[in-house]
Amino acid sequence: LGKPTARQERARPGAAQHDDRPGFQYDHEAFLGKEEARSFDQLSPEESRERLGKIVDRIDDNKDGYITTEELKTWIKRVQKRYIYENVAKVWKDYDLNKDEKIAWEEYKRATYGYYL
């Protein structure tokens, strides 16, 4: 299983900060993606550790047994990109009212402001 590297600093100076006190949901979603984070909420601590170990092995691109900052950044970008694509696909279905694979201005207005117009 992958091992963490020496900790240098938690965040870059001036980088956006988040509050860990309420829980770890923010970190779970950034690391796993929104849907995967929800599925982890249902697991026992043992199952969660096992699945996280498998994910850590996938993050370790060069298979040296350590996770570098760059490997972690690459993983988080990949997870976030997947979430964006899934969200666009879902929203597209909501806006493409006539299902022609295009969103016309009228469809957009109707889907966004329909009950106001």
C-alpha positions in Angstrom: 0.0 0.0 0.0 1.1 3.6 -0.7 2.7 5.5 2.1 2.4 9.3 2.7 5.5 11.4 2.1 6.9 13.8 4.7 4.5 16.6 5.4 5.8 20.0 4.4 2.9 22.4 4.8 -0.8 22.0 4.8 -1.6 24.7 2.2 0.2 27.4 0.2 0.1 30.9 1.7 -2.8 32.7 0.2 -4.6 29.6 -1.0 -8.3 29.1 -0.2 -8.8 27.6 3.2 -11.6 25.4 4.4 -12.7 24.5 7.9 -12.1 20.9 9.0 -14.0 21.3 12.3 -17.5 20.4 11.0 -16.4 17.2 9.4 -14.4 15.7 6.6 -17.1 15.9 3.9 -15.2 18.7 1.9 -12.1 16.5 1.9 -13.9 13.4 1.0 -15.6 15.0 -2.0 -12.4 16.6 -3.3 -10.5 13.3 -2.9 -13.2 10.8 -4.0 -15.8 12.8 -5.9 -19.3 13.6 -4.6 -20.9 10.2 -5.5 -18.0 8.1 -4.2 -17.9 10.1 -1.0 -21.5 9.3 -0.4 -20.9 5.6 -0.9 -18.0 5.8 1.6 -20.3 7.3 4.2 -22.2 3.9 4.3 -19.1 1.8 4.9 -17.7 0.4 8.1 -14.3 1.8 9.2 -12.6 -1.4 8.1 -14.3 -1.4 4.7 -13.5 2.3 4.3 -9.8 1.7 5.1 -9.6 -1.2 2.6 -11.2 0.8 -0.2 -9.0 3.8 0.5 -5.9 1.6 0.4 -6.9 0.5 -3.1 -7.5 4.1 -4.2 -4.1 5.1 -2.7 -2.5 2.4 -4.9 -4.2 3.9 -7.9 -2.9 7.4 -7.0 0.7 6.2 -6.8 1.4 6.5 -10.6 5.0 5.5 -10.5 4.3 2.6 -8.1 7.2 3.6 -5.7 5.0 3.1 -2.6 4.8 6.9 -1.9 2.2 9.5 -2.9 3.8 12.8 -4.0 2.1 16.2 -4.0 1.9 16.0 -7.8 0.3 12.6 -7.8 -2.3 13.7 -5.3 -3.0 16.9 -7.4 -3.4 14.8 -10.5 -5.8 12.5 -8.8 -7.9 15.3 -7.4 -8.1 17.0 -10.8 -9.1 13.7 -12.4 -11.9 13.2 -9.8 -13.1 16.8 -10.1 -13.1 16.6 -13.9 -15.2 13.4 -13.8 -17.7 15.1 -11.5 -18.0 18.1 -13.9 -18.6 15.8 -16.9 -21.2 13.8 -15.0 -22.9 17.0 -13.8 -23.0 18.5 -17.4 -24.6 15.3 -18.7 -27.3 15.5 -16.0 -28.0 19.2 -16.5 -28.0 18.7 -20.3 -30.9 16.3 -20.0 -32.8 18.9 -18.0 -32.2 21.7 -20.5 -32.6 19.7 -23.8 -36.4 19.6 -23.6 -37.0 18.3 -27.1 -34.2 15.8 -26.9 -32.5 16.9 -30.1 -29.0 17.0 -28.5 -29.0 20.8 -28.8 -30.0 23.4 -26.3 -31.9 26.3 -27.9 -32.2 29.6 -26.2 -35.9 29.0 -25.7 -35.2 25.7 -24.1 -32.7 27.3 -21.8 -35.1 30.0 -20.8 -37.9 27.6 -20.2 -35.8 25.2 -18.2 -34.2 28.0 -16.1 -37.0 30.5 -15.7 -40.0 28.5 -16.9 -42.4 29.2 -14.0 -41.4 32.9 -14.0 -42.1 33.5 -17.7 
